Amino acid sequence: MSDTVRSLSTSGLAPKKQIQTWSDALTDLCGQFDVDPLEGSSLEGRINYTTVSQLKLCQIEASQHRIAHTVSGTKLSEHPYVKILFQTYGISHFEQAGRRMDIMPGDCLAYDVSCPHTIVSPSLTRHEVVIVPKELLHERGFRTAKMLPCKLSARNGTGRIAYDFVHTAFDEANRLSPYNAIGVADSLIDLLLLPLREADTMFDRVGPEAMYIRAQAFIREHLRDPELCIDQISAALGCTKRYLHMLFSDKGMTVSDYIWRARLLHCRQELETQHGKTITDVAFSWGFSSSSHFSRVFRKHFGFVPSAIHKASHNGPVSDAS
């Protein structure tokens, strides 16, 4: 089963302890923040949070306060997350990279957590949050290095669909098997990216970047097909194989590299979360036709053999070779 919902509350704590507890909670979730209760004598806050595969889902309620993330003493790489925030109650004032936005109920805010920013909530606020590792977005062509904060509507269209899915995923997280959690997380990321693409702030609507994103989506949908190849992809997308090769070579890999890396990552995650499955079962379910070939490429990519994961389930975690 997926992780159960965990809760944290500052209710009943001394004011100084409330601030420290809230700061520690935010640090554990996505990064280091300074917390100021503004004119309030206390900070009443509550967080319910869970995970779906590699995503963190949170429901947050807090009285008036200000949080700020600065780069002093930290590196940008220390908080490798993008946060998707759905405001459900109250008003928040967000500022990052010279942009100021008022976030109201029904708004969705997407931003890079690692960049300095502040959020001021002058009164009680509630919001639902998805914290997404940047590496999952990079796999989908998301250029986080150029990302600017973006406010969208979650009242209708793709934003509303994404919010409804987030809300349902949170409610059902503890009922998901590890296998289903992976699929739900993949679907959730794709849904969250829909309104961002429509905003036309981080994605090209036409041209190479759009075709690259389409190619990635097709590959993910057919990743378990052992016959998946560049001929199949180019036919489905209506482009030449040469053009596909160019798209992926611009990203520093071949089409085949992308397919096998994606399969290996899914295999590793499945082996780590579903201990009842054999290595052969996992390998064949993700498009490998030979267990010996799977073991060789797995070891080459991760630095250890797949069987080490089974041993680790009894003796402790496996570390990647460095």
Disulfide bonds with the S-S distance in Angstrom:
none
